[in-house]
Amino acid sequence: AAFPAVPGVLTPESVNDAGLTTPVKVGDKGAAVLRAQILLDRARFSPGEIDGVYGSNLHRAIAGFQASHGLEVSGNMDAPTWTALDSDSAPALISVTLSAEDVAGPFRSLPSGMPAQAKLDALGYVSSLEALGERFHASPTLLRQLNPGKDFGRAGEQLVVPGVQATSSMAAVAKVVVDKSDSTVSLLDEAGKVVAQYPASTGSEHDPLPLGDWKIKGVGKHPVFHYNPKLFWDAKAKDAKATLAAGPNNPVGVVWIDLSKDHYGIHGTPEPSKIGKTQSHGCIRMTNWSAQEVSESVKPGMMATLQE
C-alpha cells in the first residue's frame, strides 16, 4: 500500500485528512503525497522542495525515516511508516496572511552569468513568490496551485501554505555524513543514529566529491561568492575573477559551512528544485533552508565524513 494517486485540486481538507490507501508510482501526485512530504520535512527527513509529486527525493526521505525509526527500509510508503508519520497530527496545510514586510522586497530580476551578476549590489529574491517558496520549503508552482487567483504581492492576502515548522527541537548532533550514492546529507547523534537527513547534490565526473574524513572549520552566514574561473571546468574563456554579493540567489545561497578541504564546503543554492537531481562543482549543495538548519546544528571541529 502507498499513496493514492489523486491529482486535481488540493485543499486543506483533502491534504490534512489524507491517508494511506492505494499503490503509487514515481511521478504520481495527490493529497497524501503532499501530506507525506510535509510530515517528513517536519520530522527532518527532508523531501527537498515540496511539490506534491512523488519523486526521487521523496523516496530517499522515506528510506531515511524508515531506517532511523527501526522500520523495514524500502523507500516505499507502507502502513507502519505511515503510522509513524501520522503520529504528527498538526495540520499539514495552514493559512497565513501576507504582511507588508513579506511583499516589500526589493525584488528584481537577475541577469544570467556570474560576470553580469557580479555587477549587482545584492542577489535577493526575484519575487515575493520566490521568497515564500523558500520560507515554506515549497515550489512556486505548488503555491500557485494551492492559491488560485491569489495575489502573492499584496499585503493582507491570505494564503494556504505547507506547515513546515518542526514540532520538536533538533537532537544534539555529533557528526555529519555526506553520502554520494544516496545524494544525502545526514546528521548523526553521539550513538550514531541519524536524526536528520536532507537531499544534496554532491559533485560530478569533472569535480568528484572529495571522499574522506574532514573537519568543519566554521559557518559563514550570508556569504559573498568569490568566482575564480580557473576552478570551474565549464567557465568561459573570457571570464575573469569576480565577487558576487550576498543573498539567497548567490551561487552558494544563504550559508557556507567551511570544510578543512580547501575550496570545499556545504552550502545553499538559488535553485532548490535541482537539489539531489543535478550535479555540482564538487561541493555539497543543499536547499537554502536545509543548509541553514544544518549550519545551526554543527560546530567547528566536528567530523564530516564524505563517502561513496
Salt bridges, closest charged atoms under 4 A:
ASP28 OD1 - LYS25 NZ 3.44
ASP41 OD1 - HIS137 ND1 3.05
ASP86 OD1 - ARG35 NH2 2.62
ASP88 OD2 - ARG42 NE 2.83
ASP102 OD1 - ARG135 NH1 3.10
ASP121 OD1 - ARG108 NH2 2.70
GLU157 OE1 - ARG154 NH2 3.21
ASP234 OD1 - HIS281 NE2 2.91
ASP258 OD2 - LYS217 NZ 3.83
GLU271 OE2 - LYS274 NZ 3.15
GLU293 OE2 - ARG44 NE 3.55
GLU308 OE1 - LYS180 NZ 3.89
